[in-house]
Amino acid sequence: MTQPATPVNRTRRSFFDRHFAPLMAVWIVALVIAGLIYWFVRAMPAFDDVVKPVYFIDAALAIAFTWRWIRTRGRGNRRQHGDRRRTDRRDTAEYPTKPPES
């Protein structure tokens, strides 16, 4: 008697294996700022023309951070080559770990 094949647990790959929390945070903050600006304009209509550029700044920042989240790194700039800190500079004569004595 054969047993049923065990299902393979494949996780779905999201957008290039990226986390969506930073992207959602950017857009939530942008919408909150837009809502606060709208509330401010509704409370004080005289500032309508003054705060219109702030809407565009808010949208431009949201788009810029979204683009930064979307863009992929080139092959030479993937940060997968291990620790980027200069471990070879530790404990050398040129870069002492002890503070200089006064």
C-alpha positions as MATLAB code, in Angstrom:
seq = 'MTQPATPVNRTRRSFFDRHFAPLMAVWIVALVIAGLIYWFVRAMPAFDDVVKPVYFIDAALAIAFTWRWIRTRGRGNRRQHGDRRRTDRRDTAEYPTKPPES';
ca = [
       0.000    0.000    0.000;
       1.381    3.384   -0.912;
       1.105    6.375    1.304;
       0.078    9.756   -0.004;
       2.922   12.045   -0.911;
       3.678   14.615    1.724;
       2.908   18.094    0.512;
       5.914   20.258   -0.150;
       5.762   23.359    1.992;
       6.775   26.039   -0.498;
       6.745   29.547    0.777;
       5.552   32.102   -1.687;
       8.214   34.504   -2.747;
       7.180   38.072   -2.285;
       8.557   40.933   -4.327;
      12.221   39.828   -4.607;
      11.987   38.384   -1.066;
      11.487   41.819    0.444;
       9.520   42.707    3.547;
       6.436   44.806    2.933;
       6.430   46.468    6.366;
       8.755   49.366    5.378;
       6.700   50.063    2.270;
       3.437   49.978    4.193;
       4.909   52.236    6.881;
       5.903   54.831    4.273;
       2.431   54.944    2.765;
       0.649   54.936    6.122;
       2.781   57.854    7.314;
       2.197   59.692    4.008;
      -1.571   59.209    4.324;
      -1.546   60.334    7.958;
       0.385   63.477    7.010;
      -2.037   64.155    4.152;
      -4.958   63.652    6.535;
      -3.470   66.063    9.065;
      -2.918   68.652    6.348;
      -6.503   68.191    5.169;
      -7.768   68.579    8.744;
      -5.680   71.725    9.151;
      -7.054   73.228    5.926;
     -10.631   72.371    6.936;
     -10.078   74.084   10.295;
      -8.352   77.136    8.777;
      -9.415   77.659    5.136;
      -7.211   80.714    4.718;
      -4.154   78.432    4.546;
      -5.468   76.436    1.576;
      -3.087   77.963   -0.962;
      -0.176   77.852    1.458;
      -0.295   74.122    2.191;
      -0.926   72.857   -1.344;
       2.817   72.456   -2.002;
       3.079   70.358    1.160;
       0.766   67.788   -0.447;
       3.185   67.541   -3.377;
       6.194   67.258   -1.066;
       4.432   64.502    0.866;
       3.597   62.611   -2.332;
       7.106   63.082   -3.739;
       8.693   61.701   -0.571;
       6.347   58.715   -0.568;
       7.174   57.993   -4.216;
      10.911   58.409   -3.593;
      10.877   55.991   -0.656;
       8.760   53.552   -2.663;
      11.274   53.702   -5.505;
      14.080   53.107   -3.032;
      12.226   50.047   -1.731;
      11.530   48.721   -5.239;
      14.926   49.168   -6.861;
      17.174   46.150   -6.832;
      20.863   46.165   -6.201;
      23.395   45.439   -8.897;
      25.428   42.241   -8.848;
      28.435   43.928   -7.283;
      26.438   45.709   -4.589;
      24.352   42.989   -2.942;
      25.909   43.012    0.553;
      26.126   39.238    0.568;
      29.880   39.022    0.943;
      29.892   38.776    4.713;
      30.724   41.349    7.326;
      31.439   44.769    5.853;
      33.225   46.026    8.935;
      36.980   46.124    8.832;
      37.818   43.286   11.170;
      41.400   43.264    9.929;
      41.958   46.762   11.393;
      41.185   45.665   14.924;
      44.075   45.238   17.332;
      46.716   46.608   15.018;
      49.351   49.184   15.823;
      47.808   51.706   13.470;
      44.350   51.416   15.043;
      44.752   50.620   18.730;
      41.755   49.430   20.704;
      42.864   51.123   23.907;
      42.296   54.865   24.336;
      45.437   57.018   24.301;
      46.884   57.757   27.706;
      47.020   61.376   28.709;
];
